[in-house]
């Protein structure tokens, strides 16, 4: 770690879950894995709906510069509005804060989802070329961010031409899962486009799949638990550090200080 990186902390921000039995261990595991790489001086985790909350986690960091990685599936209300509001409230000292694009928009996410869907297909004896993948996301009638992020991932996976078809389904708007599956013939793998272990990924998705009453439809779990998420976070942080170092070098050169 160079001297400049030592001035940075990373805050991984997630929605979190307060329900009985919820541990939010997945997010904490990602933080531990990224911390072990020594990219920055400190790595913390904060939750909008969990402990520690965003303000507590931010206050626990001592570095003058903070990079925030939103572990959210899209750039919707929680990422664009609520998280920014909570960070502003916590940042009374006026520290330098950079909020990175969320997990759902990370260009490396489609390949991780593809790998997970492929693994689940193989485990269930499904030939990928005969199998469909359905990405199940939250959706919202008030904000198109969830749908758009999910469609973007679906298009990227479809472009790899590994599966028979790739589609999306949403919890709060059409197409609902039963509607999406009505167009699917043969086996299917459903991937939960949720970043944590909350109600949607752990309860709603399995229930909706069970209601299909189809033995050839299996659940791959949520994207927040997919192996390799820590690599996406680490890469995004490293790129942010490189941008900062490049900008600083250019400023020194322009000022005649190098």
C-alpha positions, -999 to 999 in steps of 0.1 A, spaced: 0 0 0 15 34 -10 12 66 10 -17 79 -10 -37 46 -6 -31 48 31 -52 79 32 -83 61 19 -109 40 36 -136 18 19 -172 17 31 -192 -11 16 -228 1 18 -257 -24 17 -294 -25 24 -291 -50 52 -318 -70 70 -331 -68 106 -354 -98 106 -349 -126 131 -320 -148 122 -306 -123 96 -268 -120 100 -258 -100 69 -227 -123 70 -224 -122 32 -216 -85 31 -192 -88 60 -174 -117 43 -170 -96 12 -155 -68 33 -131 -92 50 -119 -105 16 -113 -71 2 -96 -59 34 -71 -87 31 -59 -73 -2 -46 -42 15 -58 -18 -11 -68 9 15 -61 16 51 -96 6 64 -126 -13 52 -160 -9 69 -195 -21 63 -227 -1 68 -264 -9 64 -294 12 56 -315 -14 75 -291 -32 98 -262 -28 123 -240 -9 120 -260 17 101 -244 40 75 -236 68 99 -220 45 125 -199 28 100 -188 60 84 -179 75 118 -158 45 127 -135 52 97 -106 76 104 -91 81 69 -96 115 53 -109 100 21 -136 75 18 -146 54 -12 -181 40 -10 -191 8 -29 -229 4 -29 -237 -33 -28 -271 -27 -44 -286 -43 -75 -294 -11 -93 -290 27 -91 -325 32 -77 -338 50 -47 -316 35 -20 -284 41 -40 -291 75 -56 -311 91 -28 -312 74 6 -275 64 7 -264 98 -5 -286 115 22 -272 93 50 -236 99 38 -242 137 38 -256 135 73 -226 115 85 -199 135 69 -200 165 92 -162 169 89 -164 173 52 -142 144 42 -136 136 6 -162 109 -4 -165 91 -37 -195 69 -43 -188 43 -70 -215 27 -93 -235 -1 -76 -229 -38 -79 -258 -42 -103 -241 -19 -129 -206 -34 -125 -194 -46 -159 -181 -78 -144 -214 -89 -129 -228 -106 -160 -200 -131 -161 -204 -140 -124 -241 -145 -129 -234 -166 -160 -209 -187 -140 -234 -193 -112 -263 -202 -135 -240 -226 -154 -229 -242 -121 -265 -247 -109 -276 -260 -143 -248 -286 -143 -256 -296 -107 -292 -303 -117 -283 -322 -149 -295 -295 -172 -277 -290 -205 -271 -252 -208 -281 -251 -245 -315 -265 -235 -319 -243 -204 -333 -209 -199 -321 -183 -173 -345 -160 -156 -332 -130 -137 -356 -122 -109 -354 -86 -97 -374 -62 -75 -388 -38 -101 -408 -7 -93 -437 11 -109 -422 44 -97 -386 39 -108 -372 20 -138 -337 15 -124 -342 -20 -113 -357 -32 -146 -331 -14 -166 -302 -28 -146 -316 -63 -149 -322 -60 -186 -287 -49 -191 -273 -80 -173 -297 -102 -192 -286 -88 -226 -249 -94 -216 -256 -130 -207 -277 -136 -238 -247 -123 -258 -225 -151 -245 -249 -176 -263 -245 -203 -237 -281 -208 -227 -312 -214 -247 -328 -181 -237 -323 -154 -211 -352 -133 -196 -362 -113 -167 -390 -113 -141 -399 -88 -115 -416 -88 -81 -435 -55 -83 -443 -51 -120 -448 -71 -151 -435 -96 -162 -440 -115 -129 -423 -148 -125 -453 -169 -136 -457 -148 -167 -421 -150 -176 -420 -188 -171 -452 -193 -192 -430 -185 -222 -403 -209 -212 -402 -245 -224 -377 -269 -208 -356 -264 -177 -348 -230 -162 -325 -215 -136 -338 -185 -117 -312 -161 -104 -322 -136 -76 -309 -101 -86 -308 -91 -49 -276 -81 -32 -283 -95 3 -300 -122 23 -332 -103 29 -369 -113 25 -369 -110 -13 -340 -133 -20 -345 -157 9 -383 -160 10 -401 -144 -19 -381 -160 -47 -382 -196 -33 -419 -192 -27 -427 -179 -62 -406 -207 -77 -425 -233 -56 -458 -219 -67 -448 -227 -103 -451 -264 -94 -424 -273 -119 -396 -297 -111 -374 -284 -139 -371 -249 -124 -344 -244 -98 -331 -214 -78 -295 -202 -80 -297 -179 -50 -289 -142 -49 -262 -123 -67 -248 -109 -34 -237 -144 -24 -221 -153 -58 -184 -163 -55 -163 -135 -69 -182 -104 -58 -152 -95 -37 -131 -93 -69 -155 -68 -85 -154 -46 -54 -116 -48 -52 -112 -40 -89 -136 -10 -87 -117 3 -57 -83 -2 -74 -96 17 -104 -108 46 -82 -74 48 -66 -57 48 -100 -79 76 -112 -70 97 -81 -33 90 -85 -34 100 -121 -53 132 -114 -29 141 -86 1 135 -109 -14 156 -137 -21 184 -112 15 183 -99 28 184 -135 6 213 -144 18 232 -113 54 224 -120 58 204 -88 70 171 -101 
